[in-house]
C-alpha cells in the first residue's frame, strides 16, 4: 500500500473531500480523540479566503480502509452523474 495515498474529489466550487495523511501541526483542531496522529484522515478542505480551512471528518482505521473508502466514494459518485466530477487518486 502506498504511504502517500491522496484522494480528492470536488464537492462544490470551493470545497473538496480528501483522504490523506496530514503532517503533525498541519491542522489547528484537536484530533487527539482519533488516536495516534499517524494515519489517514478524511477531511473537507474549503479554499475560500477568510472562512475556509480544513475540517477533519474522520480517520480511517488503516491504509486499506482509506483506499476502500475512496473506492466506495467513487462508485457512489458514478451512480449520481449529476454530481460526478471525478476522483483523483495520486
PADRENTI-93814 format. One line per 10 residues: number of its first residue (from 1); their letters; for each residue x, y, z of N, C-alpha, C, O. Coordinates in nm, 3 decimals, padded with zeros to 5 digits. Atoms other than C-alpha are relative to their C-alpha. Example, Ala and Ser with C-alpha at 12.3 -4.5 7.8 and 13.67 -1.06 7.14 Angstrom:
2
1> as> 00.089:-00.119:00.000:01.230:-00.450:00.780:00.090:00.120:00.000:00.194:00.118:00.066 ~ -00.082:-00.119:-00.006:01.367:-00.106:00.714:-00.077:00.109:00.073:-00.026:00.220:00.090
REM end
This chain:
90
1> xxxxxxxxxx> 00.085:-00.119:00.000:00.000:00.000:00.000:00.088:00.123:00.000:00.189:00.127:00.070 ~ -00.077:-00.123:00.014:00.128:00.345:-00.090:-00.021:00.090:00.122:-00.135:00.124:00.154 ~ 00.010:-00.088:-00.116:00.205:00.562:00.215:-00.043:00.141:-00.037:-00.085:00.217:00.051 ~ 00.037:-00.134:00.043:00.133:00.874:00.008:-00.137:00.006:-00.064:-00.165:00.097:-00.142 ~ 00.135:00.000:00.055:-00.227:00.785:-00.079:-00.063:00.136:00.020:-00.064:00.189:00.132 ~ 00.068:-00.128:-00.009:-00.410:01.106:-00.156:-00.119:-00.004:-00.094:-00.103:-00.026:-00.214 ~ 00.122:00.001:00.078:-00.768:01.123:-00.274:-00.067:00.134:00.016:-00.076:00.187:00.127 ~ 00.073:-00.126:-00.009:-00.955:01.438:-00.359:-00.114:-00.002:-00.101:-00.098:-00.049:-00.213 ~ 00.115:-00.011:00.088:-01.297:01.497:-00.505:-00.073:00.129:00.033:-00.099:00.159:00.149 ~ 00.070:-00.127:-00.020:-01.472:01.829:-00.554:-00.142:-00.024:00.047:-00.213:-00.108:-00.007
11> xxxxxxxxxx> 00.137:00.001:-00.048:-01.792:01.878:-00.357:-00.077:00.111:-00.069:-00.189:00.091:-00.116 ~ 00.060:-00.116:00.067:-01.869:02.222:-00.499:00.113:00.094:-00.042:00.230:00.055:-00.045 ~ -00.096:-00.098:00.052:-01.695:02.536:-00.625:00.118:00.025:00.095:00.228:00.054:00.050 ~ -00.104:-00.035:-00.097:-01.498:02.585:-00.302:00.047:-00.115:00.087:00.152:-00.104:00.150 ~ -00.031:00.107:-00.094:-01.495:02.255:-00.116:00.037:-00.130:-00.069:-00.014:-00.164:-00.176 ~ -00.041:00.133:00.046:-01.326:01.919:-00.165:-00.001:-00.094:00.119:00.017:-00.052:00.233 ~ -00.016:00.102:-00.103:-01.334:01.596:00.029:00.131:-00.071:-00.031:00.160:-00.102:-00.147 ~ -00.134:00.053:00.018:-00.989:01.448:00.083:00.026:-00.116:00.094:-00.033:-00.124:00.202 ~ -00.050:00.107:-00.085:-00.825:01.135:00.220:00.151:-00.001:-00.017:00.203:-00.020:-00.127 ~ -00.146:00.002:00.005:-00.457:01.154:00.308:00.055:00.001:00.142:-00.019:00.015:00.239
21> xxxxxxxxxx> -00.066:-00.024:-00.126:-00.205:01.163:00.585:00.010:00.152:00.015:00.004:00.224:-00.084 ~ -00.017:-00.143:-00.025:-00.164:01.504:00.746:00.123:00.020:00.087:00.138:-00.048:00.189 ~ -00.118:-00.025:-00.084:00.164:01.642:00.879:-00.042:00.048:00.139:-00.139:00.122:00.153 ~ 00.028:-00.045:-00.137:00.167:01.693:01.256:00.007:00.152:00.005:00.102:00.211:-00.047 ~ 00.005:-00.145:-00.010:00.072:02.053:01.332:-00.068:00.067:-00.119:-00.085:00.189:-00.119 ~ 00.063:-00.055:00.121:-00.098:02.097:00.992:-00.141:00.050:00.028:-00.187:00.146:-00.034 ~ 00.136:-00.039:-00.032:-00.444:02.120:01.143:-00.004:00.062:00.140:00.071:00.021:00.229 ~ 00.008:-00.072:-00.126:-00.542:02.351:01.425:-00.092:-00.068:00.102:-00.072:-00.053:00.222 ~ 00.094:00.061:-00.094:-00.828:02.148:01.573:00.063:-00.119:00.071:00.155:-00.182:00.019 ~ -00.049:00.112:-00.079:-00.767:01.887:01.841:-00.061:-00.129:-00.052:-00.183:-00.147:-00.049
31> xxxxxxxxxx> 00.048:00.129:00.050:-00.792:01.540:01.690:00.056:-00.115:00.084:00.061:-00.229:00.038 ~ -00.058:00.103:-00.086:-00.637:01.352:01.982:-00.099:-00.112:00.030:-00.059:-00.225:00.058 ~ 00.102:00.103:-00.023:-00.968:01.167:02.030:-00.001:-00.106:-00.111:-00.064:-00.210:-00.096 ~ -00.007:00.096:00.110:-00.892:00.991:01.698:00.119:-00.095:00.014:00.142:-00.178:-00.073 ~ -00.115:00.088:-00.022:-00.584:00.819:01.843:00.130:00.065:-00.041:00.141:00.188:-00.048 ~ -00.132:-00.048:00.040:-00.223:00.849:01.734:-00.012:00.089:-00.123:-00.102:00.072:-00.205 ~ 00.009:-00.095:00.111:-00.153:01.129:01.489:00.018:-00.066:-00.136:-00.046:-00.024:-00.233 ~ -00.024:00.063:00.130:-00.028:00.899:01.213:-00.126:-00.070:-00.049:-00.210:-00.112:00.030 ~ 00.115:00.067:00.060:-00.280:00.752:00.973:-00.063:00.085:-00.108:-00.013:00.193:-00.142 ~ 00.069:-00.067:00.110:-00.521:00.855:00.701:-00.125:00.071:00.051:-00.211:00.010:00.116
41> xxxxxxxxxx> 00.112:-00.082:-00.044:-00.765:01.135:00.766:-00.096:00.024:-00.116:-00.054:00.036:-00.231 ~ 00.103:-00.038:00.095:-01.092:01.203:00.587:-00.039:00.141:00.042:-00.084:00.162:00.154 ~ 00.025:-00.138:-00.038:-01.140:01.577:00.576:-00.056:00.081:-00.116:-00.041:00.046:-00.233 ~ 00.054:-00.094:00.098:-01.314:01.861:00.399:00.095:00.118:-00.005:00.136:00.172:00.098 ~ -00.087:-00.115:00.019:-01.097:02.134:00.254:-00.079:00.109:-00.072:-00.134:00.086:-00.180 ~ 00.073:-00.115:00.055:-01.255:02.474:00.188:00.103:00.106:-00.036:00.177:00.153:00.051 ~ -00.103:-00.094:00.044:-01.043:02.713:-00.019:-00.046:00.145:-00.007:00.020:00.228:-00.069 ~ 00.044:-00.140:-00.002:-01.247:03.029:00.040:00.088:00.081:00.095:00.119:00.036:00.205 ~ -00.081:-00.086:-00.087:-01.037:03.316:00.178:-00.080:00.038:00.126:-00.201:00.059:00.119 ~ 00.053:-00.046:-00.129:-01.103:03.410:00.543:-00.093:-00.101:00.070:-00.092:-00.107:00.193
51> xxxxxxxxxx> 00.094:00.093:-00.065:-01.368:03.138:00.606:00.036:-00.145:-00.027:-00.020:-00.235:00.036 ~ -00.035:00.136:00.038:-01.206:02.833:00.451:00.093:-00.064:00.101:00.128:-00.005:00.203 ~ -00.092:00.074:-00.086:-00.982:02.573:00.606:-00.024:-00.149:-00.013:-00.085:-00.195:-00.109 ~ 00.014:00.145:-00.001:-00.972:02.206:00.692:-00.084:-00.041:00.120:-00.063:00.006:00.232 ~ 00.082:00.058:-00.105:-01.234:02.019:00.891:00.019:-00.151:-00.007:-00.017:-00.214:-00.107 ~ -00.019:00.144:-00.004:-01.139:01.666:00.993:-00.135:-00.064:00.028:-00.201:-00.032:00.127 ~ 00.128:00.070:-00.015:-01.443:01.440:00.949:00.017:-00.134:00.069:-00.069:-00.175:00.147 ~ -00.022:00.134:-00.056:-01.293:01.104:01.046:00.144:-00.042:-00.026:00.220:00.028:-00.093 ~ -00.131:00.059:00.024:-00.984:00.888:01.050:-00.023:-00.144:-00.040:-00.097:-00.217:00.025 ~ 00.013:00.138:00.046:-00.955:00.564:00.856:00.077:-00.093:00.094:00.181:-00.056:00.148
61> xxxxxxxxxx> -00.062:00.097:-00.091:-00.868:00.254:01.059:00.134:-00.051:-00.053:00.219:-00.094:00.024 ~ -00.124:00.050:00.061:-00.591:00.159:00.812:00.011:00.060:-00.141:-00.083:00.122:-00.190 ~ -00.016:-00.047:00.138:-00.449:00.245:00.470:-00.095:-00.076:-00.093:-00.145:-00.020:-00.190 ~ 00.095:00.078:00.080:-00.662:-00.037:00.327:-00.142:00.055:00.013:-00.216:00.061:-00.085 ~ 00.133:-00.059:-00.022:-00.973:00.118:00.484:-00.012:00.133:-00.075:-00.118:00.164:-00.129 ~ 00.001:-00.127:00.073:-00.879:00.456:00.333:-00.021:-00.024:-00.149:-00.099:00.046:-00.213 ~ 00.016:00.033:00.142:-00.845:00.300:-00.013:-00.141:-00.049:-00.029:-00.200:-00.011:-00.129 ~ 00.136:00.052:00.019:-01.176:00.116:00.026:-00.101:00.114:00.006:-00.196:00.116:-00.073 ~ 00.089:-00.116:-00.008:-01.348:00.438:00.132:00.004:00.081:-00.129:-00.100:00.127:-00.177 ~ -00.013:-00.072:00.127:-01.213:00.609:-00.181:-00.074:-00.075:-00.111:-00.139:-00.012:-00.195
71> xxxxxxxxxx> 00.069:00.079:00.102:-01.347:00.322:-00.395:-00.151:00.011:00.016:-00.223:00.023:-00.083 ~ 00.143:-00.013:-00.026:-01.690:00.341:-00.229:-00.048:00.138:-00.043:-00.154:00.150:-00.105 ~ 00.036:-00.136:00.039:-01.697:00.719:-00.280:-00.008:00.010:-00.153:-00.103:00.067:-00.207 ~ -00.002:-00.002:00.147:-01.603:00.676:-00.649:-00.123:-00.071:-00.057:-00.188:-00.020:-00.148 ~ 00.113:00.077:00.049:-01.870:00.411:-00.702:-00.132:00.073:00.025:-00.219:00.074:-00.062 ~ 00.123:-00.075:-00.032:-02.139:00.619:-00.529:-00.014:00.121:-00.091:-00.124:00.153:-00.136 ~ 00.004:-00.118:00.088:-02.046:00.925:-00.736:-00.038:-00.040:-00.143:-00.104:00.037:-00.213 ~ 00.031:00.042:00.136:-02.076:00.724:-01.059:-00.150:-00.030:-00.016:-00.203:-00.023:-00.127 ~ 00.144:00.025:00.005:-02.436:00.637:-00.971:-00.078:00.129:-00.013:-00.190:00.130:-00.064 ~ 00.065:-00.132:00.004:-02.519:01.008:-00.942:00.073:00.091:-00.097:00.148:00.178:-00.054
81> xxxxxxxxxx> -00.079:-00.075:00.098:-02.386:01.155:-01.268:-00.019:00.151:00.007:00.069:00.225:-00.037 ~ 00.021:-00.144:-00.007:-02.536:01.498:-01.198:00.098:00.067:00.095:00.120:00.188:00.085 ~ -00.098:-00.058:-00.092:-02.282:01.548:-00.919:00.137:-00.065:-00.015:00.226:-00.039:00.066 ~ -00.127:00.069:00.020:-02.000:01.330:-01.054:00.100:00.092:-00.066:00.085:00.129:-00.183 ~ -00.104:-00.087:00.055:-01.693:01.546:-01.100:00.135:-00.068:-00.003:00.236:-00.003:-00.029 ~ -00.126:00.072:00.009:-01.429:01.279:-01.086:00.065:-00.019:00.136:00.031:00.047:00.234 ~ -00.074:00.033:-00.122:-01.198:01.136:-00.827:00.144:-00.016:-00.041:00.175:-00.086:-00.137 ~ -00.141:00.006:00.032:-00.825:01.179:-00.828:00.069:-00.079:00.109:00.061:-00.043:00.227 ~ -00.081:00.077:-00.094:-00.609:00.917:-00.661:00.144:00.011:-00.047:00.177:-00.034:-00.157 ~ -00.139:-00.019:00.039:-00.240:01.005:-00.665:00.092:-00.079:00.090:00.214:-00.075:00.072
REM end
